[in-house]
Amino acid sequence: MTFVSVTQSFNTTTSMGRLTLNILLSFAQFEREVIGERVRDKIAASRARGMWMGGPVPLGYRVENRKLLVDNAAAATVRRVFEGFADIGSATRLLPLLRAEGLLTKHGRPFDKGAVYKLLVNRVYLGEAVHKGKSYPGEHAAIIPQALWNQVHEIMVSNPHMRAGLARNRSPALLRGLIFGADGRALSPTHTRKQGRLYRYYVSQSVLKGGADDAPYRRLPAGEIEGLVLDQLRALLRQPEVVVGTWRTAQAEAPDLAEDNVRDALARFDPVWSELFPAEQERLIRLLVQRVVVGEAGAQISLNLEGLASLARDLSQPKRIAA
């Protein structure tokens, strides 16, 4: 392809014309690069002064006159995410609470783990302007105090397995790993705090993982279901067929153990229970209960006869020695 100018002495069919064209193109490219550098330097200088230079507006702010201003309603959502993560220590356990409270992302969608972590690492909420990995004091107001930011990020840098353990220890749950819905889906313990009060729940595993929310029982108050299970467990321990089944199982290791000893031992469940710490109560429930299924008719308990036999032998031992 060649170019011939009829008004100027410019002809690319000759070597001189091609040289002239290349020189002009080089200067044009140079000018474009200089303009780009100046724009980038201007943006960097403005960011260093803490100015808002455009882009997606973070949740919790709005833009007026090219400045970030706090949107109080959305800022409350940001604080809830930070405070909830600092309290629970797990984004997975925080998600069902955010969904239950109807909190949404900037785009009007329910939170998922990615949205939670993206929000937790955004230094804009500290009142800072970030540019190419560096942060500067911003012109806008902070939504999150430094102390809360530090608390959240201390949790985030910790080992995930340790974090999961801490989250479990903060919220004791008698039925952890034992309770299921009628559809077979596990219900996992979670909790939240409001005005200093602890609220505990068992939430469908599918909801915790951000999946389908069509579980029959998405969230159950932990205190109510635990109380119901304990009442049924007390009633079951008094039933003759349970006493006989426990006695026969216990005889495998204690042939001289009498049925009356087993009945008396199981009847001592309440006094023993009241003397245990929460962690010990949880271990005892795991020993005695195999599975709890929550359905329309209430909670159905499957007992662990081996565990009952072990409890009966332990509680009968003092009487046998005294005799």
C-alpha positions, 0 to 999 in steps of 0.5 A: 500500500502506498500514499501520494499527497497531491497538495504536499511533496509527500510520496511513500512510493519513494524511500524519502517519503517512507522515512518522512512517514516513519518520523511523523508516526514516531512523533505521534506515538511519543506524544501519545505516551507523554500524554499517558504519563502525564495523566497517570502522574496526575492521578497518582499525585491526586490520590496521594493527596487523598482525592477520589479519582473515580471508579466503582463507588464502594458500598457505604459511600456516594459521590457528590462533586467528585468527593466520597460522602458517607451513605449512612444506611449503606455504611451500617451494612459495612459496619455489620459485616466488620463487626460480625466477622470480628465476633464470629471469626468466620465468613461462612458462619456470618453469611446466613446471618447477613442473609437473614437480616436482608443485607445486600451488596452494592449491586443489590445481591445477597452477600457471598464469601467473595463479597465479604472478603472483598469488603474486609480488605478495602482500606477505603473504609479506614478513610484512606485513598489507595493507589497501586498498593500504597495508601494515603490519608483520604479526603473522605470520612472513615466508616470503620475505626482502626481498632476494628480493622486491626481486630478483623485482620488479625483474624484473617491472617491466622490459620484457617483451621485455628480460626474455625476452632476459635469460632466453635469455642466461642459458641458452644453447641450441644447438637453440633454434628448431630442435628439434621433436617427431614431432608437429610441436610445438616444443620450447623451452629452459628450465632450473632450478638446484638446489644451485647446479647448472644443469639444462637441458631442452627442453620441449614448447611446449604444456606451456610455454603451460599447454596439453595435456600429451600431447606424446610428449616433454614434457621432454628433457635438453638436454645429452643431445639436444645431444650426440646432434645434434652426433654425428650432425652430425659423421657427416653432414659426412663422408658423400660425398653431403653433401660433394658437395651442399655442393660443388655449392652452394658453386660458385655463388659460388666456381666454382673451389672444388675438391671436395677443398677442401670435404671438407677444410673440413668435416673441420675442423668439430671443431677450429673448434667447440672454439675457439668461445664458446657464443654462437658455437657456437649461431650455427654450429648455426643456420647448418648445421642447418635442423631437428631432429625427435625421434622414437622412432628418435632425432633426425633432422637436416635440414641447410642446404646453403647454410649448409654451403656458406658454412662450406666457403668460409670454411674453404677460403679460407686454403688457397686464398690460401696456394696 
